[in-house]
Amino acid sequence: PEPVHRVKPVYSEALVAARASGMVTARVLVDADGHVARVEITDHFGYDSGAVAAAALRQFRFRPALRRGEPVAVWIIHRIRFEFQE
C-alpha cells in the first residue's frame, strides 16, 4: 500500500510539556479499500506517544495493495516521527 493521505499527529499536553521527540512504530492493517482497519503500536517513546500516533494513523488513506490485479488487505509497518518544535 502507498499512502495517499497522511495526517500529522497532534501533540498532546503531555508531549508538549515534556518537549518530547521520538519515533513510534506500528503495525497497520490496510483493508482492500485503502482504509486503516487496525493499528497495533509496537514501539513508542513514552508519554502518550503511542495513542497519539495511533489516532493519526487511523486517519490515513492508502492506495491498496494488489494481488493478481485485485485489491487485498495487508499488514504493513509504519513509523511516525515526532519532532518537538517551539
C-alpha positions in Angstrom: 0.0 0.0 0.0 1.0 3.5 -0.7 -0.2 6.5 1.4 -2.3 8.9 -0.5 -3.5 10.9 2.5 -1.3 11.4 5.7 -2.2 13.1 8.9 0.4 14.6 11.2 0.0 13.6 14.9 -1.3 16.4 17.1 0.9 16.8 20.1 -0.9 16.2 23.4 -0.4 18.3 26.5 1.9 15.6 28.0 4.1 15.6 24.9 4.3 19.4 24.8 5.1 19.6 28.5 7.9 17.1 28.1 9.1 18.8 24.9 9.2 15.2 23.6 10.6 13.9 20.3 11.0 10.4 19.1 9.7 7.6 16.9 6.6 5.4 17.1 6.4 2.2 15.2 3.1 0.5 14.4 1.7 -2.5 12.5 -1.2 -1.2 10.4 -3.8 -3.3 8.7 -4.8 -1.6 5.4 -8.0 -3.0 4.0 -8.9 -3.6 0.4 -10.4 -0.1 0.2 -7.3 1.6 1.4 -8.7 2.4 4.9 -6.9 1.6 8.1 -8.7 -1.2 9.7 -6.4 -1.8 12.7 -3.4 -0.2 14.4 -1.1 -2.0 16.8 1.7 0.1 18.4 4.9 -2.0 18.6 7.3 0.7 19.9 6.9 4.2 21.4 8.9 6.7 23.3 6.6 7.2 26.3 4.1 9.7 27.5 1.1 9.1 25.2 3.0 9.0 22.0 1.6 5.6 21.0 -2.0 6.7 21.4 -1.4 10.0 19.6 0.3 8.2 16.7 -2.5 5.6 16.5 -5.1 8.3 16.3 -3.2 9.9 13.4 -2.7 6.6 11.6 -6.4 5.8 11.7 -7.0 8.8 9.5 -4.5 7.8 6.8 -5.7 6.6 3.5 -3.8 4.3 1.2 -3.7 3.0 -2.4 -4.5 -0.6 -1.6 -2.1 -3.5 -2.2 -2.9 -5.6 -5.2 -2.7 -9.4 -5.6 -3.2 -10.6 -9.2 -4.7 -7.2 -10.0 -7.3 -7.3 -7.2 -7.1 -5.1 -4.1 -6.3 -7.0 -0.9 -6.0 -6.3 2.8 -2.4 -6.4 4.1 -0.4 -5.6 7.3 2.4 -3.0 6.9 4.9 -1.5 9.3 4.7 2.3 9.5 6.8 4.7 11.6 5.8 8.2 12.7 8.5 10.6 13.8 7.6 13.2 16.4 9.8 16.3 16.3 9.1 18.9 19.0 9.3 22.5 17.7 8.8 25.6 19.7 
